[in-house]
Structure formats: C-alpha cells, structure tokens
Amino acid sequence: MSSSLPITFYDIAQAPPVEKTCCSPNPWKTRLALNFKNLPYTTTWVPLPDIPKVRTSLQIPACRKFQDGADFFTLPIIQDPTTDALVGDSFDIAIYLQKTYPASGGGDLFPPQTLDFALTPNLAILVPLSERRGGPEFAEYANFNANVDAAFSVHVQLTVQEFPLDPATAEATKAEFVRRAGVSSWDDFALVGEAREKTKDSFRDTLGGLAKLFLRDASGPFLLGARASYADLIVGAWLRMMCVTLPNSEWEELRGWHEGVFGQLHDALGVYAQVK
Ligand SMILES: N[C@@H](CCC(=O)N[C@@H](CS)C(=O)NCC(=O)O)C(=O)O
C-alpha cells in the first residue's frame, strides 16, 4: 500500500520550541520509524496533563497500568486516514507500519537478527514499560525493546535536572510525578554529588552489555552494519531523550562510552530524526 494522506502522530509537548525539546522515548521510536518509512505525517503536540483526555476521546484503551491498577494513559498514538487505523503503542505502531507499508522508505524495519541483550537481574520484568507483543515473528525485537527500556529507565533520574518541562503545565506535571513516586516534593528527585556519579557508573556498565551487540559488526554504526533496523531505532529513541535531558558534559561522556558506539549511532540516525 502507498500512503498519500498524512498520518497524525501524537507526541508529548515539552517546553517551547517543542521541535527542539521533544524527548519522550516511546514517541521518538515512532517518529524515527515514520521517518525511516518516509511516510507523510503531521505531529499533534499534547500537553502531558491532557494525554488521558486525548487518548480517551480517541477511544484507545490504556496500554499501561499504574502500580495500583489504575489506567496509565500514554503516547504515542498514530491515526492513519489511509486505513482508518488507530494504534496506541510504539511497538504495535512499528509492526503496523511494517505490515501496512512493507516496502516504503528504508524497507524492512524487522530484518531477522539475534538481539541477545538481557539485563541481570531481569529488570525488564520489574520495569514493564511495554508488554511483549506481536507474536513469535517479532519476539526477538519485543524482548530487546523490553530490555532496552529497562536499561535506560532505571537510570532515568539522571534526566530530571534538565528536563524541559513546559512552563505552562510544569506545576501540574511535577505534582503528578511526585504523586506517582510517592515522594513529598519534586526536589526529592534531584540526583547530585556521589549518588549521581554512582548512577552514572551503573548506567555506563549497563550500556556496556548493549554496546557489545553494536560491536559485533565492526563496520557499524548500526547493529547490522550499514543497515538500520527497528532495534537501532529503539536505542536511538532513548539516546534522543538523553541528548535533550542530560547536562551537556554528561551527554558527551555517554557519546564516548564503549568505543563511542552510542555517539555514532545517534549521529547516524540523524537522517531519521527530523521533527515534522
Ligand atoms: N508501551 C507504551 C508505553 C508508552 C509510554 O510509556 N509513553 C510515555 C512517554 S515515553 C507517556 O506517554 N507518559 C505519559 C505520562 O507519563 O503521563 C508504548 O510503547 O507506546
């Protein structure tokens, strides 16, 4: 199928200008995939407190739950007028794009490959950001997605200090995160001094396991050498978040860890990182 009508892509609005500050990893996976597939789309920017309203009005059930069992409404969502599809999970969106537009743009998002990155202990189970989906055909990628999500999200406190909250909704957003974490104030998320260094060391060591996969094909910069796949986009989406939210000197450190594989991946994915 070829798509001529633009897809609507819903992403979270951070501080203006949103095109420079967007940094939510799951929406970034979708943006990278839409650009990889070279499909026409427009972005609808949603303030974080409005996500439940937007998702409910589109009648898309929540794909995450809070610890207390309540629905956790998230983005990305895509709405494709060519097929009338509405899809509300980044991994489902990637599968949808592949199945609906198999030959578009860069071609196959899911070429067969071994993606044996697993955290010990298995944090992917403790941090269930994405359910495993897509059946056996995509199991290798789904498992990789869960493990990469866990590897980054357990270190996400490093991103709080410079997180580009939209001033228009910052107070409501901070209050919501304080509520979710059960802490007493936003300042409790601050990570400084020795504790910060320790978290950074853990982050670097965790990413070492992931870097090994990138070092298998020395021609790089992608897991399969010159050819990007959705697995590269998953990691690349988290790197986009880090690039925006880490203090500059720490982003530079990350770029250089493990023979510079993450800096090279980030730069190489720049061709798919246009914000439209
Ligand atoms: N499994 C979902 C997870 C989506 C998700 O967690 N989205 C986050 C942004 S990365 C979100 O919308 N958070 C809204 C909030 O924290 O209120 C997916 O892959 O799309």
The ligand as an ORCA input file, in Angstrom:
! r2SCAN-3c Opt
* xyz 0 1
  N       4.102      0.696     25.884
  C       3.852      2.078     25.510
  C       4.429      2.985     26.579
  C       4.245      4.459     26.230
  C       4.758      5.388     27.299
  O       5.165      4.948     28.392
  N       4.714      6.690     26.977
  C       5.141      7.699     27.909
  C       6.159      8.647     27.231
  S       7.645      7.796     26.787
  C       3.945      8.567     28.290
  O       3.080      8.809     27.471
  N       3.903      9.067     29.517
  C       2.829      9.909     29.934
  C       2.903     10.224     31.373
  O       3.948      9.931     31.988
  O       1.945     10.792     31.898
  C       4.477      2.380     24.146
  O       5.496      1.744     23.835
  O       3.934      3.196     23.415
*
